[in-house]
Amino acid sequence: MILKGNIVDIFNRRIFKGEITIKNGTITKIQEKGCLEDQYILPGFVDAHIHIESSMLVPSEFARIAVAHGTVATVSDPHEIANVLGVKGVEFMIENGKETPFKFNFGAPSCVPATTFESAGAAIDANGIKSLMAKDEIKYLAEFMNYPGVIHNDAEALKKIAWAKHFNKPIDGHAPGLRGDSLSKYIAAGISTDHECFTYGEGLEKLTKGMKILIREGSAAKNFEALISLLPEHFEHMMFCSDDKHPDDLLVGHINDLCARAVAKGIDVFKVLQAACVNPVTHYNLEVGLLREGDIADCIVIEDLRQFRIKKTIIEGQVVFENGMRKIEPVAFKNLNNFNTQPKKVEDFRLNSKAKTIRVIECCDGELITKELVEPATISNHNLVSNTNTDVLKMAVVNRYKNAAPAIAFIKNFNLKEGAIASSVGHDSHNIIAVGVSDEAICKAVNLIIEQKGGICAISDSGSKILPLPVAGIMSDQDASSVGQQYAALDTMAKEMGSTLTAPFMSLSFMALLVIPSLKLSDKGLFNGNDFSFTDLKVN
């Protein structure tokens, strides 16, 4: 194969007309010579941190969409499925990904379960980390969310880090808002990256202390605008990532969109491409080519260096996308799951109380962090209920691994005026999470999820919709286009029911994520993420 066009040499910061010769999956020659082709050839994009499961697609189906956007590889943390199925789930992701030419680079999930304050379907201890880190397919120790454990010298946490060091593999961080001496100790333990910065100042401090910072722009958490101005000076130590990308968004764009947005801000294209293509490969020691003689032929052909529209994607010399056509075939696989709870009754969602004021979770649009509010309680027949006038709505988390009473709390900013929405995608333990205007609506939504053994759904006054997720209760067994369309229809339905959130289902999925401050709800109760302890719903 010979590619002709404007060759983008990121290392030497130059663009020249030439030809690239590819034989047996390798770039054998790059020649500078005149040609008529007005197109650009550059290394493929790498998403430096993503949970494939959040696309609701299995890896082989994710690959078919990602290559259309010029992505050739991901750095993927499989802790979503690991929280459901343990090591067996990680192995499923690895094996399914191997069925395609796409380069999935999986990490060993470091915090399964993420905390002891919730019920997960599995656990991976330090010995489990040791066995995973020994695998060639495991490239790094995935995001170490238990930063309190690192700071306070928890023995099990430090054993996991020690095994990553033993196998000489990088350690990813997860430390939202961590600053000062605590941050310094976290970094000193060997943590090398962070994708949770949501302010310029936090990102700058972590960079100056030696961390690599990932600019995250996912479906729920969007930190591009807050952090992109750090890139011009710190481009050698920054990368782009999605973290969590829902299927409708993935159909539209990926890392290519972030490149276009960065260039539109006037940032030097070579600095942008270093973050999008080079830095993930060098930091994680990935087997991904970077458009040099002797490299593996992983590259893309694009129309221009402004919009980054993809004409062709090549992985190991194989054309996997060209002129709008995906050339990766669907893969057959066997579903696996862990879903063992029984249908609920309306009275299960009642909460007898005499409270005058209650703690309320404030959902922040476009952020994973929440705030704690104190709001007047609304009581009907001794039961705390939703109030659509004040937008203080009842929320429930239901253990999906065994029969147990639902945990109840209240949340603001979903703005539903009718019905309920629910999901078995509830980071990180993936219990069922629901919010609605009445106990009856919440119960119907939860039971629809239980009936399908996983999914996301909406219940309105006029009907219901559900996207089944039979793979571990968090992924579909259908093609990406179908999943994306069904998800988009549910998103529209939730907004027609009143939700004003940009991505209501993605935001819902993070309301049980205890490791992100400040107030969240697990299946065991209302949780204060600032001091890592349960707290009372009632204030007075």
Secondary structure, DSSP 4 states (H G I P E B T S, - for coil): -EEEEEEEETTTTEEEEEEEEEETTEEEEEEE-------EEEEPEEEEEE-GGGGTS-HHHHHHHHGGGTEEEEEE--HHHHHHHTHHHHHHHHHHHHTSSSEEEEEE-S-BSS-SSS--S--B-HHHHHHHHTSTTEEEEEEE--HHHHHTT-HHHHHHHHHHHHTT--EEE--TT--HHHHHHHHHTT--EE----SHHHHHHHHHTT-EEEEEB-SS-B-HHHHGGGHHHHGGGEEEE-BS--HHHHHH-SHHHHHHHHHHTT--HHHHHIIIIIHHHHHHT-S---SSTTSB--EEEES-TTT--EEEEEETTEEEEETTEE-PPP-----------PPP-GGGG--B---SEEEEEEEPTT-S-EEEEEEE--EETTEE--BTTTTEEEEEEE-SSS--PPEEEEEES----SSEEEES--TTTT-EEEEESSHHHHHHHHHHHHHHTSEEEEE-SS-EEEEE--BTTTB-SS-HHHHHHHHHHHHHHHHHTT--SSSHHHHHHTTT-TTSSSEEEETTEEEETTTTEE--SB--
